[in-house]
Amino acid sequence: MPSYIPNYKNDIFISYAHVDNEPFPGADAGWVTTLVSALKKSLAQKLGRADGYTLWMDHQLRGHQPVNSDIYAQLQESATLVFILSTGYLASKWCLLEFYTFLSQVNQDSGRLFMVEYEPVRAEEQLPEVKKLLNYPFWQRDDNTGEPRTLGIPKPHPDRDQGYYQQLNKLATELANKLKQLQAEAPPIEEVKDEFAEQLRLAEAKKSRFSDEKATIQHEINSLINQYNSISSSLRLPNLPQSNIQLLKNQLFQIETHIDQLKIKLTQVDAELKLAQVELRKLYLEKEIQQLVKQHEFISASLQSPHFPAATAKVLNEQIQQVEKQRDHLTMELAKLNQEMNQRYNQPSQKVTDLKKSRLKADQEIIKQKIDELTQQHHMISVSLVDRNLSADSKESFREQLYQIESAIEALEVQMGQINNELNLF
């Protein structure tokens, strides 16, 4: 879905403490999730369409987990920040990290930060930066006790929580107005060609092609094995004519030859498939390293901001160390993959080589056997030609047979020479 504001991935980033989103008894969803769902509907009405803007909210992480590279990327590419201020939010160093990281990107007076007050916060605990921000209190004090009550618990009620819907409408209205303003002020859309996506598409297609080819060859081999077993069973039948036996043996030889050829091809395709898998993994690694480098630069730049409290800056420094460690680990893995790819490109598969040599030697023995058989036939016919009682027609027939045998032997010797040359290459 395209964003409402050009050159941003997210129009809105929701920052909240997960402790504030635990569903109460009687509620189907957490308080934050319910609020965001209602906000989406209200924004859709004010902007004119439900799919006209993008909102990012993390549903996966829990409060004790650090901000990961994906969240940094989402923050970088967000136009506005809606944060749910609460005791839990202020107690979470990761929530504060999101807040100050976004604040370091924009001017404090930009009107791009929207503070939803989940509950009142004591003045001494309040963030000094929020004084100038647009705020939307979703709580009221009880008329009798004076105690604060968060509106919409366990879930919003139209009669009891009118203040909830008033604040929701105010938030949606001012957020929609800010989005419209940012859209009007945005520079023309930058058309960026996603080279990684294209490389990934080609790599996936290559992997898929070799995977399909491997499956096809394996299926063909299995079919030939079934044929071979069937013919072998036929050879065991009693009283089988000699001519049929020879025919079946020839078929077995042809099947064996075909299977050997397919096995060689299968090994080659399997090697190509593994190489394609390595190339694909290499692409993902390179992309991940790029993201980590970008994240490192982003955090380093954020640290230059005067907004960060010392405790949050400490967290950022820890994050930088983690990013550097992860980046170095992936860089080492990438180097190993590059080395593996070079080996696969430059060195033929030993298994393929062994299969080829085995097949050539088998062909060599078969040709040698055929030459011996033809030589014996040639000798027998030559002896028969010496018989003085042979008619002229018989002699002519024998001479023709000798010529055919000699031609066949010459052809086989040529094949033998080619095989010897191929074997000498190994």
N, C-alpha and C positions, 0 to 999 in steps of 0.2 A: 504494500500500500504506500503510495507516495505521501510525503509530508505536506502539510499546509504551507509551511515556510520553505522557500527554496534553499538548497544547499545545507539542509539539516536532515538528519535521519529521523530524529524524534522531535515532535513539537513540544511534548511535555514529558518530563521525567518525574516520577513519583518517588520521593524519599521518605522512608518511614521505619520505625522500629517494629520488628516482627512480633514483639510482645504485645503491641497494640492491635494486632490483627488476629489474635486467638479468638475463635468464635465463642460467644457467651451461650449459656443454656437457653434454648428456645430460638437460637439464630442459626440460619443455614450457612452463613459466611461470616468472616471477620469484619470488624468495624471499618477498617481501611478499605477492604475489598468492596464492601457495600457502598461506601462513599464514592469510591472511584467508579463503580458501575453506574451510580446515579449521575455522577459528573459527566461521564461519557455521553449519556442520553441527552443531558441538558446542553452540552457543547454541540452535539450533532444538530440539535434544533437551532441553536444560535448561529452555527456556521453553515447550515443549510443542507448538510449531508452527513451520514454516519461514517462513511469511509473517507471523509475529506481531511482528516488529520491523523497524526500518529501519537500514541501514548505508550510509554515504556514503564513497566512496573516489574520489579523482581519478585517472583513467587517462589524461588528455589532456596535462596540462602536463609540461614537462621542468624540470629543476632550475634552468636559467638564466632561466626565465620568471617574471614577478612574479605574486603572488596577485591573481586578478581578482575582479570584483564578485560572481561566482557563488560563489566559495569563501568570501568574507566572509559572504555570505548563509547558506551552509550551516553555517559555524562558529557564527553567531548562533543558529541553530535546532537546534543539536546538544546533547544532554544529557550525553554523555560523550566523552572524547577518548582514543583509543589511539594512542600515538606510538611509532615505531620508532627508538630511540636508537642512534646510530652515529656514526662519524667523519664520514660524509657528511651526516648530519642536522645535526650541530653546525657544519659548514662551510657549510651553506645558510642564508642570511639569510631566505629565504622560509619554510623549515621552522621556524626560530626565531620568525618572525613569527606563524605559525599557533599555535605553542605558547604564546607570551606573550599573544596575542590571546585565546585560550580561557581562559588563566589569569586574565586581567583580568576575565572574566565570572563566575568562580566562586571560592569560597574555596579556598585552597591545601589545606586540610584536609578538603575536601568528599568526597574519595574518588572524584572523577569523572574523574581523570586516571590512565591506566594505562600504565606504561612498559614496553615490550618492549625488552630489551637485545639488539641484534643482535650486538654485540661489546663487550668491555670498553673503557671510556673512562678515560683517565688522570685522576687526581684534579684536576690543574690545569686540565683542559679541561671538567670536569663542570659542569653547571648547578647553582647552589646551590639552586634551587627543587625539584630532584628528590629531595632527601634524604628528604623525608617522603612521597614518593609510593609507591604499590604498584608493585613492579618484578618483572619476569619475565625472568630471564637465559636466553636461548636460545643459550648458548655454554658450553663446558667447556674446561678445560685438559688438554692431553695428559699422560697419566701419566708418560711417559718424558721428553719435552722440556719440559713445562711451558708450551708455547705454547698460546694460546687457539685454539679451533676453533668456528666457528659451526655449530650443529646444523642438519641439514636441507639441507646442500649436497652435491651439486647439487640433490637433492630428498630429503625425509624417508624414512628407512628404518626399518621397525619394530624391527629387531634392533639396528642401530648407533646409532639416535637415540632411545633410550627417554626420555632427558631432554627431548627435544623434545616428546614427547607428554605427559609429566608437566607441563611448563610450560604447554602448550596447554590441558590440562584445568584447571589451576589458574586460568589467565587466564579461560577460559570460565565457570568456576564463580563466581569473584568478580565478573566483569562481569555475569553473569546475576543474581546477588544484588543488585548495585547497581541494576540496572534494575528489579527487583521492588520495592526500597525506594523508588526515585524514583516509581514508579507509585503506590505506596500513599500517598506524601506529596503527590502532585500535586493541585492544585485541580481543580474540575470543568472539563470541556472547554468552552472558549469557542467558541461557534458564531459564526463570522465569515462573512458573506455575501461571496462573491468577486464584487464588482461589475465588476472588470476582465474576468473570464472571461465574464460575461453580456454586457458591452458588446462584447467581442471576438466572441462567438458571433453577435450581431446584425449586426455589421459584416461578418463573413465571409459570413453568409447574404445580406446585401444585395449584396455584391460578386458572389457566386455567381449571384444572381438576374439581375442585369444582364448578367453574362457569358453566361449561358444565353440570355437574350432577344436579345442581340446576335448570337449564333450562329444562332438561329432566323430572325431577320430576314435575315441574310446568306444563309442557305440559301434562303429564299423569293425573294430578289432573283435569285439564281443560277438558280433554276427558271424565273422569269419571263423572264430573259434568254434561256434556252434556247428557251422558247416563242416569244419574239419572233423569234429567228433562224430558227426553223422556219417561221413564218408568212411572214417576209420571203423565204425560199427559195421558198415556194409562189407568191408574187406574181410570181416570174420565170418561171413556167411559161407556155408558149405557148398561145394560143387560150383563155385564161381568160375566161369570161363577165364582162361588166361588173358584173353584180349581185354576183358572187363577189368581184370585185376590191374593190368598195365595202365588202362585209362584212368582208373581211380587213383592209382599212385601218382600219375601225372597231375591230376587235380589237386592231390594233397601237396605236391611240390609247389604248384602255383599258389596255393593258399598260404603255405609257409613263407614263400617269397613275399607275397603281398603283406602278410602280417609283419614280417621283419621290416619292410619298407615303412609301414604305418607306425611301427614302434620308433623307428628313427625320427619320423616326422613328429610323432607325439612328444618325444624328448625335446626336439627343437622348439615346438610350440610351448611346451611346459616351461622351457628356459625363457622364452619370450614373455610368457605370462608372468613369471616371477620378476622379470626385469620391469615389466609394466607396473607391477605392484610396488616395486621399489621406487620407480619414478613418481608414482602417485603419492607415496608416503613422503618422498622428498619435497614435492610441491606443498603438501600440508605443513611440513616442518618449516620450509622457507617462509610461508605465510605466517605461521605462528611466531617465528623469530622476528619478522617484521612488526607484528603487533606488539611484541614485548619491547622491541626497540622504541616503538612509538609511545608505548606506555611509560617506559623509562624517561623519555624526553618530557612527557606530559607531567609526570610526578616531579621531576627535577624543576620544571618551570613553575609548577604550583608552589614548590617550597620557597620560591623567591617572593611569593606574595606576603605582605605584612599582616594579612588577616589571620594566619594560622597561629593558634595558641601553641605553646611549647609542647604540650602533651600530644597534640595532633601532629605536629612536625616530627615528633619522635616516631609516631606510627608511620608517617610517610617515609622516613628514613629506613624503617624496618621493611616497608613494602619495596623500596628500591633494592635493598639487599636481596630480598626474595626474587625479585624480577631478574636481577643480575645472575643469581644462582641458576634460575630456571633457563634463562637465555644461554648461559654457558653450557648447561647440560644438553640443551637442544642443538647447540652449535656442534658439540662433540658428536652427537648422534647423526647430524647431517654430514659431518666429515666422514663418518664410517659408511654412510649410505653412498656418498660420492665414490669412495674407494671400492665399495662393492659393485657399483655400476661400471666403473672402469674395468674391473676384473671380468665382469660378465661380457662387456663389449669386446675386450681385447683377447680373451682366452676362450677357445672353443670348449664346448662341454665335453668332458672326458667320457661321459656316458655315451654321447652321440658318437664320439670317435671310436670307442670300443665296439659299439653296435655296427658301425660301418666296416671296421676291420673284420669283424666276425662274419658279416654278410659276404664281403669280398672273398674271404678265404673259403667259405662254403661254395660260392660260385666257382672259385678256382678248382676245387675238387670235382665239382660236377662236370665242368668243361674237360678236365683231364680225363675223367672216366669216359665221356662221350668220344673224345679223340682216340682213346685206346680201343673202344668198341668199333669205331669206324676204321681204324687201322687194321684190326683183325678181319673185318669184312673185306677190306681192300686186298689183304693178303690172300684170303680164300678165293676171291674172284680172280685174282691174278694167277693163282695156281690152276683154276679151272680153265683159263684161257690157253693153257699149254696143251690141253687135250686136243689131239689131232682130229678126233671124230666129231668135233663141234661143227655145226653148220655155220655158214656165213652170217645168217641172221642172229644166231645165238651169240656169236663172237661180237657182233655189232652191239647187241643188247648189253653184253658184259662190259664192253668198252664205255658205253654210255653211263652204266652204273659206276664204273671206276671214276669217270670224270665228275659225276655228281658227288661221289664220296670225297674226292680230292678237293673239290670246291668247298664242301662242308667243313673239311679239316682246316682249310686255309682260313675260312671265316671264324672258326673256333680259335685258331691260333692268334688271329687278330684280337679277338675278345680277351684271350689270355694275356696278350701283351698289354692291353689297356688296363686290365685288372692289376697286373704286376706294377705298372706305372703308378696307379692309384695307391697301391700298398707301399710303394717306395716313398710316397709323400708323408706317410705317418712316421 
